[in-house]
Amino acid sequence: MNNKKEQLIAVFFSVIGTLAILINLSIKGFSAENLLDAVKDLVGLLVTVAIFLVAYSISNKSKSFIDAGQMALNTLRKNKKYDKFLQGPEYDKTDYNPEETAKSQRMRYLFFKKGKYSKKVAFIPLEPLEQGILDVRFSKATLVSFGYAGKDPLTEKSILPEAQKTIYTELEKYLISNYPDFFEILNKTDSENKESKYKNSAIVIDLDEEKLKIKGLKKAIYNCTEKALKIILDNYNKV
């Protein structure tokens, strides 16, 4: 919702509510007691309208941020250089009503297209983008999908950490160069979360959506995701 629409809604509800209060006051009479009641009702009306507008603004802003993220990922997926590698963003499960399913079971992702791994391999989860968080996933399944041997202990013990570190380092350099005041890395290499919450993530970037705005956030998501994809395809694609 833009500022003009917010103002129109505020004026509309305020005028209607004020008229109702004044009509009620004229019916009851302009006594001191009735005037105080009218003032109390008017204050209550203004508070209600203010709360509504703030809640609506926050809801609309979040929706806009996640929409910007989805548009960025869709644009990347449709790029002729990458369309054979990517699919989605889409739900991780099919043949169900997402409105009737627990949130944890209806996450949406930009996936890598199925390679040698039999299941979908997540690349970018969509929902965190609502808070401006870009989570670049790179797991053992990613390596297997791109032609690495799943049963080889080196795949998980050596190649995976090296790949995650490469993506992390290159993206960090890119962010420092292009978005120096607009990001924070959440899975820093010295963080305890590196081995737990973000185990399957190469890098988790908290972009400052308030500073970037919708257009800037969309561009940053596209650029960072493309950068990560190029690193993966140039270094770890054996298919």
Beta strands, then each sheet from edge to edge (+ up, - down):
strand 1: 86-91
strand 2: 108-112
strand 3: 121-125
strand 4: 133-137
strand 5: 183-185
strand 6: 201-207
sheet 1: 1+ 2- 3+
sheet 2: 4+ 6- 5+
end
